[in-house]
Each structure stands twice: as C-alpha cells, then as structure tokens.
Amino acid sequence: MVGSSASGKSCSVVTTTESADEPRRVDFDLPTDSAPLMRGQPAWANYVKGIVQHYRAQTLPAFKAVVASSVPLGGGLSSSASLEVAVYTFLQQLCPDDGNKVAKALACQQAEHTHAGVPCGIMDQFVSVLGREGHALLIDCRSLEATAVPLTDPGLVILITNSNVRHSLTGSEYPTRRRQCEEAAAILGKSSLRDATLQDLEGAKDRLDNVTYHRAHHVIEEIDRTEKAAKALTSGDYPKFGKLMVESHNSLRDLYEVSCPELDALVTAAMEVKGVFGSRMTGGGFGGCTVTLLQSDATERTIQHIKDRYKGCPTFYITTPSDGAQVLTL
C-alpha cells in the first residue's frame, strides 16, 4: 500500500487489484464521534474503512492511497487480514500509535468484525503482524501470547496450491461453525472448547446433536494436534508434523465439513509424492488453497504430479516463513 497525506478531512483510496469489486476508487470523510465510518459499497473498501475507524491514534490526517496486492483473493491465504494490517501499518506512518503489536492485531480483527461483517478469530491478523522470518507461530488465543517455532531448515519449502475454485458456502459457514462450537461448549459447561476434553465430550454426547458433536470433536482434537505439531517442528520431526497435517485435513473434511472434492484431490495428489511430509487445506475451506510441507528437492516433481492428477487448473506458490508487515522505503 502506498499513499500520501492530503489536506482537509477527506480520504481517497484506489485499488489496482483486478478482482476487486467496482468501483475501484472510494472517497470518504475521516470518522468523528458523531459520524463514524459505516459499511457500504464496494465491499473491499469496508476493510479500509474499518481500520480507519478503529485506528488507535486520535489525530489521523486525510490521505490518498493506492492498494495493490499479490495475495490471491478468496483463497484462504488471509488476503483480508493482509489488507487490514497493511492499511494499519500505512496509517502508523501518518500518525504513529504506541507501537503495541498485539493491540494492532486486535484492532484489525475488530475492523473485520464491524465493517466486513465476518466474526473471524485472531490468527490471520496475529501472524500478519507478528510473523517472524524462518519461524512458524504458535498462538495462544486466550492469553494472546505468540511463540515463534523454528522452521529454518534450508532443505524445506512450503508449497501453496490454489485450487482456483470457490464454492458459495464459504461466507456463511464460518459463523455457523463458530455458533455450533459455542453451543457445544455451553452444553459441556465450559467457557470454551479450549477447556474441554474428549472425555467431557463423550460424557455429554447424548445431549448433543450429531453435527454439533462432530464440530466439537474436531476442535478439541485440533487443539491437541496444534500443540503436538509445534513440538514436532521444534525437534525437527517433519514426518510427524506432516502426519498431523494430514490428520487435520481429514478432520476438517469429515468432522468440521469445510473441505471440498477439489481440496481433497490436491491433498491426495501431494501425498503420493516422495519427499512430501504433509498437506492440508488452509483458510475457510470450500475451495481456495492447500499448504504442503516438503523437501525442497521434491518441489518440481510435486508440482508436476499435482498438475497431472488434478482436473482443474491449479496455481502454485513456493514460500518460506517471513516477517510480518513492515515498511518499505521507496
């Protein structure tokens, strides 16, 4: 995101992202106590408005800005969080806040809640702010502590495969899953499924409908898998980490029911290649991307095998963990 200060109280934002909805330019006044920024059209601008509304400093100047992105939109790669954090980082250059990174991530999450209308968790915003080069990030969503987990082996890469399909269920199903998990926690007498065990769940099975039981079962096991995965990465046990990735995908497919045939096919194809440790869907599901951990020398044959096996037209990105949002001096 690039931009400049402008006089007055009006802001202008232009996007060059081809898949953004029209219009590509939006003008709006800075919010006041009596006239906060409201949601509107085009939808992409709501992310920008939300950040301006929730920015943690009081004297923002007017500005002109251009948004450009290479993050695939709607692919489950945190394109919304990346825009939110980029806008916030841009505003910090115009009017610095106190520099609290956790508070920055929370403000970006709040913007998505109020202006994009998505009751998202904190993971995407957190890693977009607090990511560290050469590390995965273990996030405690209760204490808001983040632990950097080394992922520096030069023989490893992360392959992102975009299925280039997006089913219409994506937008509505996240709030539904969240509500089902909250209902399960309440029936179990827990403030969160974070406090529940599989034993607790089995003991309350007769009080849960089958769907809610499956949702809770996935979440309880996924919390355990996440902790085991962090330990596996720390010890360099990549086969174990990969196994946990596949278990996670299977659970997302069978219990949480947010996968789709295209994502399942991509995971299956990747796991057929020697040198691949693990693969799973990422993001909200029903299309979008998979993420695969593999040996770097297996990259080309994995890509070719997926192309041969997948009936669609996938797009590939080869990446390693990097720092979160930062200012680039031009």
N, C-alpha and C positions, 0 to 999 in steps of 0.2 A: 504494500500500500504506500503510495506516495502522495504528497499534498503540500499545501502551503497555507499560511494564515491569510485571513481575509478580514476586511473591516466590517463593522456592523454586527448584526446578530443572526445573519442567515448563513446556512451551511449548504454546500453543494457537493454531492458525491456522484461519481460516474464509475460504472463498471465496464471493463473490457472483456469480461468472461462471456464467451459466446452462448453458453446455455442458460444464462440468466434471463429471467422473465422481463418483459418490457414494462415501463420504459427503462432504459439503461441509465438515465440521469434522474436524480432526485434532489430537490431543494427543500429545505425545512429550516424553521427557526430553532434556535437553541431553547431548551426547556427552561421553564420557570416554575416556581412553586404553584402558581395558579394555572399554568398551562403546560403540563407535562407532555412529552412526546407520546403520541399514540400510534398503535399499529395501523397499517394501511397497505396500499398497493404502490409499487410492486413488492412482492413478498421478500425479496432479497434485501431490500432496504431496511426491513424491520430489525435485522441483526445489527446494522449500523446504528439505527435509532436507539435500540435497547442499550447499547454500550454508552452512547452519549448520555442517555437518561441516567444510567447507573454509575457513571464515572465518579471516582472517589476524590475528586477535587472540585472546588466550587466556582472557579473563575475561567471556564473554558472560553477561548476566543472563537469567533467564527472561523471557518476553514473551507478550503476547497481540496478535494481528494479524488484520487483515481484508484480503483480496486482492480487488481489483476491477479489471477490465481492459476496455478498448475495442478492444484489438488482436484481430482475427479469429483464432481458434484454428485451427491446421492449414492456414492459408492461405499459408504461405511468407513471412510477414512478421515472422519472428523472435519469435513470441509466447513461446517457451520462453526465449530469451535475455533478453527484456524482463522476464520474471518473475524470472529469476535475478539480473539486475542490480538490479532494484527491491528484492528481498529483501536483497541485499548492501548497497545504499545505506541501507536501513532499519536494518540491523544496525550500520552505521557511526555512526548517531545514538545507539545504545545504548552502544556501546563502540568508540570510534574506532580505526582501524588507522593505518598510516603514510601513507595517502593516495596510495599508488602506483597510478596508474590502470591501467597495463599489468598489474601483478600482480593487480589486481582482476579484470580481464577474464580472465586465465588461471585464476584461482580459479573463476570462473563456468563456464568451459569444462570444468574438471576435475569440477565438480559434475555437469554433464550427462553426462560420460563414466561416472562411477562410480555415480550414483544414477538418472539417467534411462536409462542404458544406450545412449546414442547417441554414436558416435565422431566427433563433429562437429569442424569446423575452428574457427578463432578469429574469423572475420569478424563473425558476428552479435553476439557479446559485445563485440568491439572497438568496433564502431560504436555500440552501445548505451551504452558508457562514454565514448568519445572523440569522438562526433559533435559537429560544430560548426555552428551556425546559418549558413545561406547557403553551405554547402560540402558537396561530396561528400568521401569519404575514400578515399585510395589506401593500401592496407595491404600492407606487406611482411611476409608471414607467416613469413619466415625470420629477419629482424633484429628483427621486432616494432616496426618504425617505421611511423608513420602520417603521411601528408602530406595536409593539407587542400587540396582543389582547389576554387577558387571556382565557385559556382553561384548567383550573386546577381542575375542578370538579372530585373528585375521583370516582364518580358514572358513569362517561362517558368513553367510549373507541371508537376508530376508527377502523373499520373493513375494511381491504382491501381485495377485492376478485378478483383474477386473472382469467379471463375467459379462459386463455390459448389458445386463438385464436388470430391470427394477419392477417388481410387482406392486400393484396398487395398495396392498395391505400395509406397506411399511409404515406410513404415517400414523395409522390408527392403532396399530398393535402394541407399540411400546407403552402407552398409557394403560392399555388393558392388562398387559403383563404386570405392570407395576401395581395396579389395583389388586390383582389376584394375589400377589405376594404379600401385600399389606393385609389382605383378608386372612390369609393363611397364618401370618404372624399373630394377628388378633385372636384367632381361634386357639392357637398354641399358647396364648397368654404371654407373648413376647413382644417387646417393643420393636424388634426387628428380627428377621430370619438369621441375622448375624449371631443371635443368642440361641438359636435352635440347633438341635442335633437330629440325626436320622432316627434316633430312639424316640425323641419327642414327637417327630412326625408320624412314626408308626403307631405311637400310642393314641394319636388323635385322628387316625385315618378314617374311622367311621363317622367323624364329624366334618369331613372334607369331601367335596365332590371330586370326581376323578381328575378333572382338569386342574383344579387348584392344588391337589396333591402333587401332580406331576410338576407344576411350576415350582412349588416349594422344594421338591426333591432335587430339581436341577440346581436351584440357588444354594441350597445347603452343601451339596457336593461340590459346586463350583468354587465356593469359598475355600474349601479344603484343598481342591486342586490348585488354586492360585498360590496358596502358601507352600504347597509341595513344589510347585513349578519354580518359585523364587529360590528355594533351597537347591533344586536341581541345577539351575543356572549358576548359582554361586559356586557349586562344587564342580562345574563343568560337565555335568552328566547330561549331555544333549540327547542321547536316546531316551532317557526317562522324561525329559522335558517334552520331547516330541510325542511320546506316548500320551502324556497328559493333554497335549494339544488336540490329538485325535479324539480322546475321551470327551473333551469339552465340546468338540464339534458334534459328536454323536448325541450328546445330551441336549445340546441346542436344537438338534434335529428332532429327537424323539420325545423329549420331555418338555422343553420350552417351546418347541414347534415354531421356530423362526427361520429355519433354513428353507431351501427350495431345491428342486432337482438339479438346477444348474450349479449351485454351490456344492452340492453333494458330489456331482460329477467331477468338479475341479479338485476337490479334496482326494477323491478316489484315484484320479489320474496321477496326482503329485506323489501319493504314497506308493505308487508302483515303481518309482524310480530309485535306483540305488544312490545313496548319498543324501536322501531326504530324511530328515529326522521326524518332522511332524507338520501338519497342516490343519487349518480350521477356518471357518467363516469369521468375518470380523464386522463390526458395526451392527446395525439394527436388523439385518437379515432380509429375507425375501428378495434376494438379488445383491448386487454390489460385489464385494471383493472377498477373496481368501488371502490369508497370510501363511507363508510356508517358511520353515527354518530348514536350511540345507547347507551342505558343504559347498563352498564357492566353486569348486571344480565340477559340480554337478548341475550348475545353473543352466547351461545351454541345452543339455540333453533333457532336463526337466521341462524347460520351455517348449522344446520340440515335441516331447511326448504329450504334453497337455494340448498343444495345437492339433496333434494327430487324433487325440481321443475326444476332445470337446467339440460338440456340434456347432457351437456358436463362434463368435469372433472375439477371443479374449485379448486384453491389453495387459502388458507386463511392466512392472517397475521393480528394479533391483535396488535395495536400500540397506542401510545400516543405521543404528540409532544415532540421533544427532541432538544438538542443543535445542531448547525451546525457542520461542520467538525472541528475536534480537533486532537491534537497529543496524541497518546497513548504510554506511556513508557513501554517497554517490560522488 
